[in-house]
Amino acid sequence: MSMCEYCEIGSYFGLCTCMKSHEVCPFMRRCNVEHKWLPIDSMDVCTLRQPERSIVLKNNEYKVRFEKDGDLYIEMGDYVIQKENPYDDIPEKVTLIEVDGELYFEGFVPQAQEEKQEEVVAEKATKKKNKK
């Protein structure tokens, strides 16, 4: 069993804290024989210890942090938004489209909104052609 690099070991009568979450580490125990802190076997499954996978994000793609109670928590810059999960699974990243100030998942834009968005895209394309 290897010790977690984020675990800050306190005194024997103190507590061990996680430097990532700043909370008490639940994967450490006091050893009454050796009078020191020892890791428990389940320290290997600590999610904070696992390295974060890097995800390549393209335009309008955002990282999904986690899912809870049927909602996706999506990282958008410095903040996180909560949207109902329309998918059958939990995606790593999602593509969001903004229509009239409201964010929609790509492929889940309401039909009337979708037609309006196509018209806006077509208008922009014609404006670009006219400028040239």
C-alpha positions as CSV (number, residue, x, y, z in Angstrom):
1,M,0.0,0.0,0.0
2,S,1.5,3.3,-1.0
3,M,0.8,6.6,0.7
4,C,-1.2,9.3,-1.2
5,E,0.9,12.3,-2.1
6,Y,-1.9,14.6,-1.2
7,C,-2.3,13.3,2.4
8,E,-0.7,15.6,5.0
9,I,0.0,13.5,8.1
10,G,-0.6,15.2,11.4
11,S,0.5,14.2,14.8
12,Y,-0.6,10.9,16.2
13,F,-3.4,12.6,18.3
14,G,-4.2,15.0,15.5
15,L,-5.8,14.4,12.1
16,C,-4.5,13.7,8.6
17,T,-5.8,16.1,6.0
18,C,-6.1,16.0,2.2
19,M,-4.2,18.9,0.6
20,K,-6.6,18.7,-2.4
21,S,-9.9,18.9,-0.7
22,H,-8.7,20.4,2.6
23,E,-10.8,17.9,4.6
24,V,-9.9,15.0,6.9
25,C,-8.5,12.1,4.9
26,P,-10.8,9.1,5.3
27,F,-8.2,6.7,4.0
28,M,-5.8,6.9,7.0
29,R,-6.0,5.1,10.4
30,R,-4.1,5.2,13.7
31,C,-2.0,2.2,14.4
32,N,-2.1,1.5,18.2
33,V,0.9,-0.8,18.0
34,E,3.4,1.4,16.0
35,H,1.8,4.7,17.3
36,K,1.6,6.3,13.8
37,W,-0.8,6.9,11.0
38,L,-1.1,4.2,8.3
39,P,-3.1,4.1,5.1
40,I,-6.0,1.7,4.7
41,D,-6.3,-0.6,1.7
42,S,-9.0,1.4,0.0
43,M,-6.7,4.4,-0.4
44,D,-6.0,3.2,-4.0
45,V,-9.7,4.0,-4.9
46,C,-9.5,7.6,-3.7
47,T,-10.9,9.7,-6.6
48,L,-8.8,12.8,-5.6
49,R,-5.7,10.7,-5.9
50,Q,-6.4,9.8,-9.5
51,P,-4.8,12.1,-12.1
52,E,-7.3,14.2,-14.1
53,R,-7.7,13.1,-17.7
54,S,-7.1,16.0,-20.1
55,I,-9.9,16.4,-22.6
56,V,-9.5,18.3,-25.8
57,L,-12.3,20.8,-26.2
58,K,-13.3,22.3,-29.5
59,N,-15.5,25.4,-30.0
60,N,-18.7,25.4,-27.9
61,E,-17.6,22.2,-26.2
62,Y,-17.6,22.1,-22.4
63,K,-16.3,19.6,-19.8
64,V,-18.9,17.7,-17.7
65,R,-17.7,17.6,-14.1
66,F,-20.3,15.1,-12.8
67,E,-23.9,14.0,-12.9
68,K,-26.3,14.2,-9.9
69,D,-30.0,13.5,-9.7
70,G,-30.4,13.5,-13.5
71,D,-28.6,16.8,-13.9
72,L,-25.2,17.5,-15.6
73,Y,-22.9,19.9,-14.0
74,I,-21.0,21.6,-16.8
75,E,-17.8,23.6,-16.4
76,M,-18.0,26.9,-18.3
77,G,-14.8,28.9,-17.7
78,D,-14.7,29.9,-14.0
79,Y,-18.1,28.7,-13.1
80,V,-20.3,25.6,-13.3
81,I,-23.8,25.4,-14.7
82,Q,-26.5,22.8,-14.0
83,K,-28.6,21.4,-16.9
84,E,-31.0,18.4,-17.1
85,N,-29.2,15.4,-18.7
86,P,-31.0,14.5,-22.0
87,Y,-28.5,11.7,-22.7
88,D,-28.8,8.0,-21.6
89,D,-25.3,8.1,-20.2
90,I,-22.9,10.6,-18.7
91,P,-20.8,12.2,-21.4
92,E,-17.3,13.6,-20.7
93,K,-18.0,16.7,-22.8
94,V,-21.0,18.4,-24.3
95,T,-21.6,20.9,-27.1
96,L,-23.9,23.8,-26.1
97,I,-25.7,26.1,-28.5
98,E,-27.0,29.5,-27.3
99,V,-30.3,30.5,-28.8
100,D,-32.0,33.7,-27.6
101,G,-29.9,33.7,-24.5
102,E,-30.8,30.1,-23.5
103,L,-28.3,27.2,-23.7
104,Y,-29.3,24.0,-25.4
105,F,-27.4,20.7,-26.0
106,E,-26.5,20.1,-29.6
107,G,-29.1,17.8,-31.1
108,F,-31.7,18.8,-28.4
109,V,-32.6,22.3,-29.6
110,P,-36.3,22.8,-29.8
111,Q,-37.6,22.5,-33.4
112,A,-38.9,26.1,-33.8
113,Q,-35.6,27.4,-32.3
114,E,-33.6,25.1,-34.6
115,E,-35.2,26.6,-37.8
116,K,-34.7,30.1,-36.5
117,Q,-31.0,29.3,-35.8
118,E,-30.6,28.0,-39.4
119,E,-32.1,31.2,-40.7
120,V,-29.6,33.3,-38.7
121,V,-26.7,31.2,-40.0
122,A,-27.9,31.7,-43.5
123,E,-28.3,35.4,-43.0
124,K,-24.8,35.7,-41.7
125,A,-23.4,33.8,-44.7
126,T,-25.2,36.1,-47.1
127,K,-24.0,39.2,-45.3
128,K,-20.4,37.9,-45.6
129,K,-20.9,37.3,-49.3
130,N,-22.3,40.8,-49.8
131,K,-19.3,42.4,-48.0
132,K,-16.9,40.8,-50.4
